[in-house]
């Protein structure tokens, strides 16, 4: 997962260099990145709770 996030960040930087991002474009990217991180955090939390129950 870490590798994927770093890869996405690197891709975003190269994209921003290639074509100057509009404000909404970068906002959309950060929104998606935040949602991915939030989803990952939630699944970790749920998995941890399941394990601790057993």
N, C-alpha and C positions, 0 to 999 in steps of 0.2 A: 504493500500500500504506500509506504514511504517513497519507494522508487517511482511509483505512478504519479504521486503528487509533485515530486521534483521534476519529473519528465514534463508534466503539464505546465509547470512554472517556466521551465526552459523554453518550451514551445511557445508560451505566451510572450516571453521576452523577444524571441526571434520574430514572431508575428508583429509585435509592436514596432520592431525595427524596420521590418519590410514595408508595412503600410501603417502610417500614423493612425492610431485607433481613435475613433470618435469617442466622446465621453460615454455615451450609452453602451458602446461596444465593450470598453474595459469594465464598465459597471456590470454588464451582463456576465462577463467572464468571472469576475470576482463573486457574483451571486451564485453561479454554478459551482465554483470552487468551494464556497461556504456551504452550500447544500450537500456537496459530496462529503466534506469533512463532518458535517452535522450527522449525516446518515451513518458514516463510519463510527462516530462516537456513540450514537444510539445503539447500533448493532453490538458494539463492544460492551456497552452497559447491560443490555438485555442478556447477552451471552454470559457475562460475569454473574448476573443475578441467578441465572439458571444453574450455573455450576455451583454457586454457594448454597443453593437450596438442597442439592444432593448430598 
